[in-house]
């Protein structure tokens, strides 16, 4: 069964009002239209001193910034300012301090000079607005990179809650972990099992939940219609959480991929309540 077919079946099974969801998304997305910009979201949350240390260095794509960040970090991600599902994301890195490499989807190219590397990237970007983000060397599970999605939702009593957390194991041949790009949703504890003790795993989950809640509260101050966010977090080898991206229209159905449906049922319940409120 395809992912979209699965979504339709789920909606029918739980009695989800598809028309209401469509109206709610239409209204909600219109009101949150500016937050489609990754650059605007980065500038918004970086103003919060308690969130700032967890945001990877992010700059507008241009020759000067690319050269500087490649020299400083050795690996960066070049991503569309507006876009979803990991589409258009490029991983760029230096090899042996002399070769420049980038990968887009499953295509990997190597260059002997920065000039040829930049020229090729410019053709790929094709005058669209792109950002450069410091690359984080993510933890791996079975030699595959993974990151973590934290779901933050406004409860029926108007309190922010961390309602879901799920790991996303990247496709072995791709640079993004998104489900729509071949990633595999997995239980967070299973992914972290070889990297941290049970006690440390629970602490990490709490830290990621609290960080994501701070983001939601901060963004809500400016965008009052915000009722849910999905925060994509990458953990480096020291287990520091890094905010890869904040989504204002997170997909709730990814949580149905977990064997235990407790988390999914709560996410859907809050999602449905938010949809009803927006249509009133």
Secondary structure, DSSP 8 states (H G I E B T S, - for coil): --HHHHHHHHHHHTT--HHHHHHHHHHHHHHTGGGG-HHHHHHHHTTSHHHHTTB--EEE-SHHHHHHHHHHHSEEEEEESS-STTTT-EEEEEETTTEEEEEETTEEEEESSHHHHHHHHHHHHTT--EEEEE-----EETTEEEEEEEEEEE-TTS-EEEEEEEEEE--TT-S---GGGT-EEE-HHHHHTTTS-HHHHHHHHHHHHHHHHHHHHHHHHH-TT--EEEEEEEE-TT--EEEEEEESS--GGGGGGSSS-HHHHHHHHHHHHHHHHHH-
